[in-house]
Amino acid sequence: MPFSQARSASGLSDVVSELDTEDPLVCEVKLFDESRGKRHLASGLNQAVHYADDFGKQVAYLVIINLSGRPLSLPTDGDDKAWPPYIVVGGVRVYLIVVRALRLIHAIR
């Protein structure tokens, strides 16, 4: 399996892949909707930084699944027009990837 939830000192990461290569993937995934606010996203940023530190990496990703129906405006330490935005925390560059998604509502019969 190319992706795994690797256990580290900071907990169980959402996605970790190819740690032994020059282009590893350390990724935390968070849902964003009406019930989850900025603190929830900040906790994901914090987790991504910790997982990168645990695995000795300087790059991580925070994938935000936006279920809110409204666009998110995120801060960046880079050029405002560059994609993806990123934030550097403790020497780790965390790329912020937003995926807009629709919440599926199933009728129960």
Secondary structure as UniProt FT lines:
FT   STRAND          7..8
FT   TURN            9..10
FT   STRAND          11..12
FT   STRAND          15..17
FT   TURN            19..20
FT   STRAND          25..32
FT   TURN            34..35
FT   HELIX           38..54
FT   TURN            55..56
FT   STRAND          59..66
FT   TURN            80..81
FT   STRAND          86..89
FT   TURN            90..91
FT   STRAND          92..100
//
